[in-house]
Amino acid sequence: MDPDLWKLMVPEYGARNDMGWHNSWDKLLRWIRYVDEYNGTGKEGFGDDAVLDQLEKITSKENLVSLFEWIGQE
């Protein structure tokens, strides 16, 4: 994953970061949303079913390595 990609996922990243909302859980949710949009499913929000559906889609080794490398960039 492009190291700067997560900055594009949520346009208000800077404001969120300044307010202290920037954490690993926030990154995980934004990454799942990115994968969701990239896969063209068009789902909105993070209801339990939406999160579980996306986690099933991203369980490849390559995607998981990418996810944890990205989360570790704090």
KOLPA-342239 format. One record per residue (C-alpha): x, y, z; residue number from 1. Coordinates in steps of 0.001 Angstrom, whole numbers, m for minus. Example, Ala and Ser with C-alpha at 12.3 -4.5 7.8 and 13.67 -1.06 7.14 Angstrom:
2
+---------+---------+---------+-----+
:       u :       v :       w : num :
+---------+---------+---------+-----+
:   12300 :   m4500 :    7800 :   1 :
:   13670 :   m1060 :    7140 :   2 :
+---------+---------+---------+-----+
***
This chain:
74
+---------+---------+---------+-----+
:       u :       v :       w : num :
+---------+---------+---------+-----+
:       0 :       0 :       0 :   1 :
:    1230 :    3471 :    m848 :   2 :
:    2413 :    5042 :    2449 :   3 :
:     481 :    8226 :    1725 :   4 :
:   m2689 :    6429 :     670 :   5 :
:   m4236 :    6558 :    4136 :   6 :
:   m4047 :   10373 :    4044 :   7 :
:   m6315 :   10297 :    1012 :   8 :
:   m8870 :    7996 :    2600 :   9 :
:  m10266 :   10649 :    4917 :  10 :
:   m9947 :   14205 :    3522 :  11 :
:  m10148 :   15783 :    6963 :  12 :
:   m7163 :   13744 :    8203 :  13 :
:   m5321 :   16802 :    9486 :  14 :
:   m8242 :   18019 :   11574 :  15 :
:   m8821 :   14538 :   12964 :  16 :
:   m5147 :   14199 :   13837 :  17 :
:   m5064 :   17600 :   15567 :  18 :
:   m8061 :   16562 :   17647 :  19 :
:   m6349 :   13363 :   18767 :  20 :
:   m8691 :   11017 :   16875 :  21 :
:   m5881 :    9530 :   14844 :  22 :
:   m5248 :    6072 :   16262 :  23 :
:   m4928 :    2484 :   15127 :  24 :
:   m8658 :    1754 :   15357 :  25 :
:   m9431 :    4811 :   13248 :  26 :
:   m6823 :    3672 :   10721 :  27 :
:   m8329 :     183 :   10614 :  28 :
:  m11822 :    1522 :    9942 :  29 :
:  m10576 :    3863 :    7226 :  30 :
:   m8579 :    1036 :    5623 :  31 :
:  m11637 :   m1212 :    5612 :  32 :
:  m13644 :    1616 :    4059 :  33 :
:  m10973 :    2067 :    1389 :  34 :
:  m11003 :   m1653 :     575 :  35 :
:  m14799 :   m1536 :     475 :  36 :
:  m14806 :    1359 :   m1993 :  37 :
:  m11954 :    m129 :   m4004 :  38 :
:  m13901 :   m3367 :   m4389 :  39 :
:  m16819 :   m1337 :   m5699 :  40 :
:  m19363 :   m2547 :   m3161 :  41 :
:  m20434 :    1009 :   m2347 :  42 :
:  m21370 :     238 :    1248 :  43 :
:  m21558 :    3158 :    3638 :  44 :
:  m20871 :    3124 :    7342 :  45 :
:  m19463 :     463 :    9610 :  46 :
:  m22325 :   m1613 :   10917 :  47 :
:  m21240 :   m4970 :   12332 :  48 :
:  m22193 :   m6808 :    9145 :  49 :
:  m20299 :   m4337 :    6952 :  50 :
:  m17125 :   m4704 :    9022 :  51 :
:  m17320 :   m8489 :    9082 :  52 :
:  m17967 :   m8613 :    5335 :  53 :
:  m14909 :   m6475 :    4686 :  54 :
:  m12687 :   m8430 :    7059 :  55 :
:  m13534 :  m11553 :    5099 :  56 :
:  m12423 :   m9812 :    1893 :  57 :
:   m9072 :   m8612 :    3241 :  58 :
:   m7675 :  m11764 :    4788 :  59 :
:   m5035 :  m12424 :    2138 :  60 :
:   m1492 :  m12441 :    3521 :  61 :
:    m474 :   m9529 :    1291 :  62 :
:   m3360 :   m7354 :    2446 :  63 :
:   m2845 :   m8137 :    6121 :  64 :
:     890 :   m7394 :    5943 :  65 :
:      64 :   m4106 :    4237 :  66 :
:   m2519 :   m3261 :    6897 :  67 :
:    m226 :   m3870 :    9854 :  68 :
:    2682 :   m2028 :    8232 :  69 :
:     381 :     945 :    7742 :  70 :
:    m976 :     839 :   11302 :  71 :
:    2613 :     662 :   12575 :  72 :
:    3527 :    3977 :   10940 :  73 :
:    2341 :    6012 :   13923 :  74 :
+---------+---------+---------+-----+
***
